[in-house]
Amino acid sequence: MPKDRVRRGGTAVALPVDAARIGQCVSHHAAREPGREAAVHGATRLTYRDLDEAMARWARALLASGVGKGDRVAMLAPPSAAWLTVMLAATEIGAIWTGYHPRYRLPEFRHVTDLAEPAAIVAFRRIHGRDYAGELAALREGAPSVRHAVTLDEPLDGGVAAEDFLARGEGVSDEALAAARGAVEADDTAVLIFTSGTTGRPKAAMVRHRALLTGARTENEHWPMDRPRLLHTMPVNHIAGVGMVGVFGLYVGGALVFQDRFDPGDLLRLVEEERIDHVLGSPVQFHMMVHHPDLARRDLSSLQYVTWGGAPMAADLVARLDGLPGRLRTGFGMTELGLYVTYTGPDTDFEALSRTVGKPHRGFEIRVADAAGSVAGPGEEGEIQARGEWLLAGYFRDPEATAAAYTADGWFRTGDIVRVWEDGNLEIVGRTREMFISGGFNIYPREIEIAIEEHPDVGLVAVMGVPDETFGEVGHAFVEPRPGGTLDAVALDAWCRERLANYKVPKTFEVRGELPRLPIGKIDKQALKRELATSGGRAAGPNP
C-alpha cells in the first residue's frame, strides 16, 4: 500500500548538533539558501532571509521593551507568517511563548493570562470577523504583568501598533541580541502549551527547545523529504501547530504554507497551487477533504506524505486516503512529550495503519507498563510511558501536577492505554484520563464540567465522549439540576457557548432528576459509561 516516491538528498537539513534554539533552524537555512521560500500566507511570501530578518527585528523590539529570558509572551493569532515570526523571536531571546486559541471565550483567555502572567500580549484585533477588542482590553486591565499590548492589524485603545513597537528595537545592538541568544540553552522552556487532566482547568506544559528540535529531527527520519512544502492548518496554541508542523518544516528547510482557517475546498486548492508535499491533519479534516466535490478535479500529484497522529482513523477513511498520491503515516505524540514517540513505517500494512499508532521510535525510551511498572508483552495491555531529556520541563507553577505525572521510577505517564501487537505495533484501547478527541481537538471533560457547574440551576455534571461518525467523538453532558432548578438543552447549550470554544461545547445534553452516585457521594461515571455502552455509545437528547 505505501507509495515509494520521495525526494531525497540535499545538505540544508544538517543543523549543528549543538543547536539550542528553534530559531537556529531559520538562521541556518538563511545563511545557506537565503532566497528559498520559508513561509507563505495569502499574499505574504517570506524567504528564509526575510524570516530571519523579521525574527531578529521582533527580538530586538522585545529586548528594548524589557522582555527577557523567562518572561512570557502571549499571542492571539491564527496559523500565519506573523505568528511564526513572533513565536520565533520570543524564543530567540529566551522568553517563553504561549498562545490563545481564537475560539476562546473570556474565561478561557483569563485563565491562560492569570497563570502565564505574560509581560506582553501580541494579537490580531480581528480574526475571521470577530473583534477581540473587549477581551484584549479586559486582559490588559486585569493582568498587572502585561506591560505591552501590541496589535498586528487595527489599533487598540491603550495598546501599541506593531510598527511602533518594532521601532523601539532599532537601538538594540548586534552584540546585545547575540548575548541574549547565547544565553538560551536547549533545556530552556520554549513554549507553554495549555493542556489538562481530569481534575481542573488546563495546565501549562513547559515544552523545551530540545523537545521541538528532537521531534523535528525524528520526524525527518521517518518522513524524509528534501526542502518540502508543508500545509500548516493546525492551531498555533497546539503542539502539532508549533512542533509537528511548524518547527519540523523549518528544520528541514521547507516552506510553511499557512491556511488560517480550515476549509476542505481551499485545502485542495492550496495543495494544487502551492505544490504541497506534506499535509498533517486530523481525521475530521481528512473526512471533509475526501468527500469534497473538488477532490477529483484537483491535481494532488505533489503530495509525498499524508499524516495524522494521536488517534486511530476509520478504515474506510484510510482506504480513501490511500487512493491519493503520497504515503500514509500516523504516530503517537502529546503535548507533554513535545514530539511523536511512535511511528508507522513503510512496511506497515493496512490493518495496522488504520488501527494502531505504530511502533516506538528506536532512539527513545518508551515502555508499555501497568501502574506497578510491570512491562506488557504481546497481546497484553498497559499505559504508554516515556523517559527522556526531551520531556516537558514540568507544568508551569504546578509542582504537584508535575510530580503526579511520573511513576515512582521516573517514567512519564501519558494516560493512554494500548494493546501490544505481536509485531510491536501499539493499538490505543483507552485512556486512564478522561480526555477524548473530537475533530482533532483534545477535549478535557473536567474543564467543561466546571463551566456547566457555574450555572445557578446546575447541581451535578458528568461529561464524556461518545462516538460520532464525522468527528470521531463528541461530548455528551449528563446534568442534574439543583433542587427547584429547571434546565433544558437549549439553555445549557447557550450557557456553554458563552464560556467555551465551540469545539468544547457538548454535542448533546441529558438532564436527569438524579445521576447515579458512588457510596462516597460522587457521580458514578462508570455506571453512566455502561449505560452509554449498552445504548451503543449513542446519547439521547441532541442539541438544538
DAZIFEN-V207944 format. One line per field, one symbol per residue. ss: DSSP state (a for helix, b for strand, c for the rest). burial: I if it has 24 or more other C-alpha atoms within 12 Angstrom, else O. A space follows every 10 residues. Layout:
# DAZIFEN-V207944
ss: ???
burial: ???
This chain:
# DAZIFEN-V207944
ss: cccccccccc cccccccccc cccaaaaaaa aaccccbbbb bccbbbbaaa aaaaaaaaaa aaaacccccc cbbbbbcccc aaaaaaaaaa aacccbbbbb cccccaaaaa aaaaaacccb bbbccbbccb bcaaaaaaaa aacccccbbb bccccccccb baaaaaaaaa accaaaaaaa aaccccccbb bbbbbccccc ccbbbbbbaa aaaaaaaaaa aaccccccbb bbccccccaa aaaaaaaaaa acccbbbbcc cccaaaaaaa aaaccccbbb ccaaaaaaaa ccccaaaccc ccccbbbbbc ccccaaaaaa aaccccbbbb bbbbccccbb bbbcccccca aaaaacccbb ccccbbbbbc ccccbccccc bbbbbbbccc ccccbcccaa aaaacbcccc cbbbbbbbbb cccccbbbbb bccccbbbcc bbbcaaaaaa aaaccccbbb bbbbbbbbcc cbbbbbbbbb bcccccccaa aaaaaaaccc caaacccbbb bbccccbccc ccbcaaaaaa aaaacccccc cbcc
burial: OIOOOIOOOO OIIIIOOOII IIIIIIIIII OOIOOIIIII IOOOIIIIII IIIIIIIIII IIIIIIIIII IIIIIIIIII IIIIIIIIII IIIIIIIIII IIIIIIIIII IIIIIIIIII IIIIIIIOOO OIIOIIIIII OOIOIIIIII IIOOIIOOII IIOOIIOOIO OIOOOOIOOI IOOIIIIIII IIIIIIIIOO IIIIIIIIII IIIIIIIIII OIIIIIIIII IIIIIIIIII IIIIIIIIII IIIIIIIIII IIOIIIIIII IIOIIIIIII IIIIIIIIII OOOOIOOIOI IIIIIIIIII IIIIOOIIOI IIOIIIIIII IIIIIIIIII IIIIIIOIOI OIIIIIIIII IOOIOIIIII IOOOOIOOOI IIIIIIIIII IIIIIIOOOO IIOOIIIOOO IIIIIIIIII IOOIIIIIOI IOIIIIIIII IIIIIIIIII IIIOIOOIII IIIIIIIIOI IIIIIIIIII IOOOOOIIIO OIIIIIIOII IIIIIIIIII IIOOIIOOOO OOOOIOOIIO OIOOOOOIIO OOIO
